[in-house]
Amino acid sequence: MKRILATALALAFSAGIAFAHDFTLGNLEIHHPASKATLPGQPVGGGFLTVTNKGAEADRLVSITAPDVSDDVQLHEMAMENDVMKMRHLPDGIEIPAGATVELKPGGLHVMFMKIKHPFKEGESFKATLNFEKAGKLDVDFKIEAAKPGANHEAHGG
């Protein structure tokens, strides 16, 4: 009986690790790169993730490439200006301060996959490369989640 319980606990623990969807590059930890399912004909998709810098020196996410889904991937910021939500491209990337966590999420910093080559389908994933100024390149998988209104991560157009 103890052996069955130990096996069940080991499987549950390993499944938790598999579902964690985290990546590490030097002092940087990347948590849950994700996008939302898109509608047929929708020209763009959003991307979201969290980056924690456990180092003593700032780094910068300078770009992301994802040639299977888009030839034009941009880093963006949404901000309120005079009661109007405005989105702007961040050509210099996003700073990841030392000892800080930066969240790319709807309504703030995020990734835009422009002119997507095909709709993003729930349950699928796609490969992308995160390019950091100091830490270098890291290959990750963006998981495509359901496009639910009011969900935590929302793809949006613009």
Secondary structure as GFF3:
##gff-version 3
##sequence-region A 1 158
A	DSSP	alpha_helix	2	20	.	.	.	ID=ss1
A	DSSP	beta_strand	22	25	.	.	.	ID=ss2
A	DSSP	beta_strand	28	36	.	.	.	ID=ss3
A	DSSP	beta_strand	45	53	.	.	.	ID=ss4
A	DSSP	beta_strand	59	65	.	.	.	ID=ss5
A	DSSP	beta_strand	72	81	.	.	.	ID=ss6
A	DSSP	beta_strand	84	89	.	.	.	ID=ss7
A	DSSP	beta_strand	94	96	.	.	.	ID=ss8
A	DSSP	beta_strand	101	104	.	.	.	ID=ss9
A	DSSP	beta_strand	109	114	.	.	.	ID=ss10
A	DSSP	beta_strand	125	132	.	.	.	ID=ss11
A	DSSP	beta_strand	136	145	.	.	.	ID=ss12
###
